[in-house]
């Protein structure tokens, strides 16, 4: 409602000045100089009457420029003007409103009314205004037109605030555009690898006896990997900023997928020699993921899509790239460089034979590796 009232005040100031200019040019009895313009506004919106509001402004009205340039509104135009004696009537049309009114002058004063219909924020509003004006005296020295006194100060402050708001809006739009561009670029780069021909279907990412003989060993050298994780999302036409994180993780054939891409035991996993891919769907969300192994390097991505209804969809992506930086503290009692069979060691409840040989060969180092310290 405050926005409606503010819009009405600015618009009515324009109307009064236009009317005054029409009156003087037609020879109506109106003195040139500094005028006080008063208006009392009442509004009715969706059957509700709002308390009336009174406002006053001062303007310097002259023969040369009765309508101050700062008050001109590109969205409004005077479509009908008429002068009969000392009475001026007019009709104005704007993009969101229309209205008509009249003013009767008596030398240094006038009285009138204005009626307007407007639409603001999807609501129809009927506005009625009682108008009054009086001549205050000559225009301030050196001034020929425009707002005067406190009105001029308020207008200057309003224009400054509007300019600042415009700059802030432009900065926000530029920021959103930059975020959208960067996130969209990540989405395009986050391509989930296609399923490897001959890949074996299994549950979970780790090595299984069923797929081990079919797909063979992964082209992954176990050890410590430095990975870069990039995340971004799009919801409808809105984007979140891209988040980038670097971390160090341990990867093995039994735990080959960084947690940033996937966790747990997905039911639909295809494990090959070069790739692991997976899909999942639950609660309206569809997940597709995959990772490509190149010995000491890896690259993978996962996408999550969801239908939000009303034609809108959400998409979140995570992209991971990584390189091996060494053995680190990842062995845990198994000789991963020799690709010891982790699942068989778990079934036996102890270290692999290769692990036992390392303990016997170097007991201190072997025990440390066994317990991970």
C-alpha positions in Angstrom: 0.0 0.0 0.0 2.9 2.4 0.7 4.2 1.8 -2.8 0.8 2.7 -4.2 0.5 5.9 -2.2 4.1 6.9 -3.2 3.4 6.3 -6.8 0.1 8.3 -6.6 1.8 11.3 -5.0 4.5 11.5 -7.7 1.9 11.1 -10.4 -0.5 13.7 -9.0 2.3 16.2 -8.7 2.9 15.7 -12.4 -0.9 16.1 -13.1 -1.2 19.3 -11.2 1.8 20.8 -13.0 0.5 19.8 -16.4 -2.9 21.3 -15.5 -1.3 24.5 -14.3 0.6 24.9 -17.5 -2.5 24.3 -19.6 -4.4 26.9 -17.5 -1.8 29.7 -17.9 -1.2 29.2 -21.6 -5.0 29.5 -22.1 -5.2 32.8 -20.3 -6.7 31.5 -17.1 -6.4 33.8 -14.1 -3.4 32.3 -12.4 -0.3 34.1 -11.2 3.2 33.1 -12.2 5.6 32.3 -9.4 6.1 29.9 -6.5 3.0 27.8 -5.7 2.1 25.5 -2.8 0.2 22.5 -4.2 -1.9 20.5 -1.7 -3.7 17.2 -2.2 -5.7 14.9 0.1 -5.8 11.4 -1.2 -8.2 8.6 -0.4 -8.0 5.1 -1.8 -10.3 2.1 -2.1 -8.7 -1.3 -2.9 -10.7 -4.6 -3.1 -13.6 -3.1 -1.2 -11.4 -1.7 1.6 -11.2 2.1 2.2 -7.9 3.4 3.3 -7.5 6.5 5.6 -6.9 9.7 3.6 -3.4 11.2 3.4 -2.6 14.8 2.9 0.6 16.1 1.2 2.0 19.5 0.2 4.7 20.5 -2.3 6.1 23.7 -3.6 6.9 24.4 -7.2 8.0 27.4 -9.3 5.6 27.7 -12.2 6.5 30.0 -15.1 5.3 30.8 -18.6 8.5 29.3 -20.1 8.5 25.9 -18.4 5.4 25.2 -16.3 6.1 21.5 -16.2 9.4 20.8 -14.4 11.6 18.5 -16.4 12.3 16.3 -13.4 8.6 15.5 -13.1 8.1 14.3 -16.6 6.9 10.7 -16.8 7.5 8.7 -20.1 4.8 6.2 -19.1 2.1 8.9 -18.9 0.5 11.3 -21.4 -2.2 13.9 -21.4 -4.8 12.8 -24.0 -7.5 15.4 -23.5 -7.3 19.0 -22.2 -10.1 21.6 -22.0 -10.4 25.2 -20.7 -13.7 26.8 -20.0 -13.4 30.2 -18.3 -11.2 29.7 -15.2 -11.8 25.9 -15.1 -9.3 23.5 -16.6 -10.2 19.8 -17.1 -8.0 17.0 -18.5 -7.6 13.3 -18.9 -4.4 11.3 -18.5 -3.4 7.8 -19.5 -0.5 5.8 -18.2 0.7 2.2 -18.6 -0.9 1.1 -15.3 -3.5 3.8 -14.7 -5.9 6.3 -16.1 -7.7 9.3 -14.7 -9.4 12.6 -15.1 -9.8 15.8 -13.1 -10.5 19.5 -13.1 -9.2 22.7 -11.4 -10.9 26.1 -11.0 -8.6 29.0 -10.6 -9.3 32.3 -8.7 -6.2 34.4 -9.2 -3.8 33.3 -6.5 -5.7 30.1 -5.5 -7.3 27.1 -7.0 -9.5 24.1 -6.0 -10.3 20.9 -7.8 -10.4 17.1 -7.8 -9.0 14.1 -9.5 -10.1 10.5 -9.9 -7.9 7.7 -11.0 -8.0 3.9 -11.5 -4.7 2.1 -11.3 -3.3 -1.4 -11.0 -0.3 -2.0 -8.7 1.1 -5.4 -7.7 -1.9 -7.1 -9.5 -4.5 -5.1 -7.4 -7.1 -2.7 -8.8 -7.1 0.6 -6.9 -9.5 3.6 -7.1 -8.0 6.8 -6.0 -9.8 10.1 -5.3 -8.0 13.4 -4.6 -9.0 16.8 -3.4 -6.8 19.5 -4.9 -5.9 22.9 -3.7 -3.2 25.5 -4.6 -2.1 28.9 -3.5 0.4 31.4 -4.8 3.2 32.0 -2.3 5.2 34.7 -4.0 8.0 35.1 -6.5 10.2 32.2 -7.5 13.5 32.0 -5.5 16.1 34.3 -6.9 17.8 32.7 -9.9 15.2 29.9 -10.3 12.8 29.8 -13.2 11.1 26.5 -12.7 11.2 23.2 -10.7 10.6 22.2 -7.2 11.5 24.7 -4.4 12.3 24.5 -0.7 11.8 21.2 1.1 10.2 19.7 -1.9 13.4 20.2 -3.9 15.4 18.6 -1.1 13.1 15.6 -1.0 13.2 15.2 -4.7 17.0 15.4 -4.8 17.2 12.8 -2.0 14.7 10.6 -3.9 16.6 10.9 -7.1 19.9 10.0 -5.3 18.2 7.0 -3.7 16.7 5.9 -7.0 20.1 6.3 -8.7 21.8 4.2 -5.9 19.0 1.6 -6.2 19.5 1.4 -9.9 23.3 0.9 -9.5 22.7 -1.8 -6.9 20.2 -3.5 -9.2 22.7 -3.4 -12.1 25.4 -4.8 -9.8 23.1 -7.6 -8.7 22.1 -8.4 -12.2 25.8 -8.5 -13.3 26.6 -10.7 -10.3 23.8 -13.1 -11.1 24.8 -13.2 -14.8 28.4 -14.0 -13.8 27.3 -16.8 -11.5 24.9 -18.2 -14.2 27.7 -18.2 -16.8 30.2 -19.9 -14.5 27.7 -22.5 -13.2 26.4 -23.2 -16.7 30.0 -23.8 -17.8 30.5 -26.3 -15.0 27.3 -28.1 -15.9 28.5 -28.4 -19.5 31.9 -29.8 -18.3 30.3 -32.2 -15.9 29.6 -35.0 -18.4 28.9 -38.4 -16.8 31.1 -41.0 -18.5 29.2 -43.5 -20.7 28.9 -47.1 -19.5 32.0 -49.1 -20.4 31.2 -52.0 -22.9 31.3 -55.3 -21.1 31.1 -53.7 -17.6 29.8 -56.0 -14.9 26.7 -55.2 -13.0 26.9 -55.2 -9.2 25.8 -53.5 -6.0 28.1 -50.9 -4.5 31.5 -49.6 -5.8 33.9 -52.0 -4.2 35.5 -55.0 -5.8 33.3 -58.2 -5.7 34.2 -61.8 -6.5 31.4 -61.9 -9.1 32.7 -59.0 -11.2 36.4 -59.4 -10.5 36.8 -62.3 -13.0 34.7 -60.6 -15.6 35.9 -57.0 -15.6 39.4 -57.5 -14.2 41.4 -55.0 -12.2 40.6 -51.3 -12.4 43.1 -49.1 -14.1 43.6 -47.4 -10.8 46.9 -47.3 -8.9 45.8 -47.3 -5.2 47.1 -44.7 -2.9 46.7 -41.1 -1.9 45.0 -38.8 -4.4 44.7 -35.0 -4.5 41.3 -34.2 -5.9 39.5 -31.0 -6.9 35.7 -31.0 -6.3 33.5 -28.5 -8.1 29.8 -28.2 -7.3 27.0 -26.1 -8.7 23.3 -26.2 -9.3 20.4 -24.7 -11.3 16.9 -24.4 -10.0 14.6 -23.2 -12.8 16.4 -20.1 -14.2 18.3 -19.5 -11.0 21.9 -20.6 -10.3 24.0 -21.1 -7.2 27.6 -20.1 -7.2 30.2 -22.7 -8.0 31.9 -24.1 -5.0 35.5 -25.4 -5.4 37.3 -27.6 -2.8 40.6 -29.4 -2.8 41.2 -32.3 -0.6 43.3 -35.5 -0.2 41.7 -38.9 -0.2 42.7 -42.5 -0.3 41.5 -44.6 -3.1 41.7 -48.4 -3.6 40.0 -51.1 -5.6 37.8 -51.7 -2.6 37.0 -48.0 -2.2 37.6 -46.5 -5.7 35.0 -43.6 -5.7 35.7 -40.4 -3.8 32.9 -39.6 -1.3 32.2 -36.3 -3.1 30.8 -38.3 -6.0 29.0 -41.1 -4.2 28.7 -42.9 -1.0 27.1 -46.1 0.3 26.2 -49.0 -1.9 24.2 -48.0 -5.0 22.1 -50.8 -6.3 22.8 -50.2 -10.0 26.5 -50.1 -10.6 28.5 -51.1 -13.7 32.1 -51.8 -13.0 34.6 -52.1 -15.8 38.4 -51.8 -16.2 38.4 -48.1 -17.1 35.1 -46.9 -15.7 32.6 -47.3 -12.9 29.2 -45.9 -13.6 25.9 -45.9 -11.6 22.3 -44.7 -11.6 19.7 -44.3 -8.9 16.2 -43.0 -8.7 14.2 -42.3 -5.5 11.7 -39.7 -4.3 11.4 -38.0 -7.7 15.2 -37.5 -7.9 17.3 -39.2 -10.6 21.1 -39.6 -10.0 23.6 -40.5 -12.7 27.3 -40.8 -11.9 30.5 -42.1 -13.4 34.3 -42.0 -13.0 37.1 -42.6 -15.5 40.4 -44.1 -14.3 43.7 -43.5 -16.1 46.2 -45.1 -13.8 47.5 -42.2 -11.7 44.7 -39.9 -12.8 40.9 -39.9 -12.6 38.0 -37.8 -13.6 34.3 -38.2 -12.7 31.0 -36.5 -12.4 27.6 -37.0 -10.9 24.3 -35.3 -11.7 21.0 -35.1 -9.7 17.8 -33.9 -11.4 14.4 -33.4 -9.9 11.1 -32.3 -11.4 9.8 -29.5 -9.2 6.4 -29.2 -11.0 5.0 -26.2 -12.9 7.5 -26.9 -15.7 10.5 -26.3 -13.4 13.4 -28.6 -12.8 16.4 -28.6 -10.6 19.9 -29.8 -11.6 22.9 -30.2 -9.3 26.3 -31.4 -10.5 29.5 -32.4 -8.9 32.7 -32.8 -10.9 35.9 -34.4 -9.6 39.4 -34.5 -11.1 42.4 -36.0 -9.3 45.9 -37.3 -9.4 47.9 -39.7 -7.4 50.4 -38.1 -5.1 51.9 -41.2 -3.4 51.2 -44.1 -1.1 50.4 -41.9 1.8 48.9 -43.7 4.8 46.4 -45.7 2.7 47.7 -49.3 2.8 46.1 -50.4 6.0 47.8 -53.8 6.0 47.3 -54.6 2.3 49.8 -54.3 -0.4 47.6 -52.3 -2.8 50.4 -51.6 -5.2 50.4 -55.4 -5.8 46.5 -55.3 -6.0 46.0 -57.7 -3.2 42.4 -59.2 -3.1 40.7 -57.2 -0.4 37.5 -59.1 -0.4 39.2 -62.4 0.2 41.2 -60.9 3.0 38.0 -59.7 4.7 36.5 -63.2 4.4 39.5 -64.8 6.1 39.4 -62.1 8.8 43.1 -61.2 8.5 45.7 -59.6 6.3 46.5 -61.0 2.9 49.5 -63.2 2.3 51.4 -60.4 0.8 50.6 -58.3 3.8 52.0 -61.0 6.1 55.2 -61.3 4.1 55.7 -57.5 4.5 55.3 -57.8 8.3 57.8 -60.6 8.5 60.2 -58.7 6.3 60.0 -55.4 8.3 58.0 -56.0 11.5 57.9 -52.4 12.7 56.8 -50.9 9.4 54.5 -53.8 8.8 52.6 -53.4 12.1 52.3 -49.6 11.5 50.8 -50.2 8.1 48.5 -52.8 9.5 47.0 -50.5 12.1 47.2 -47.4 9.9 49.7 -45.2 11.9 
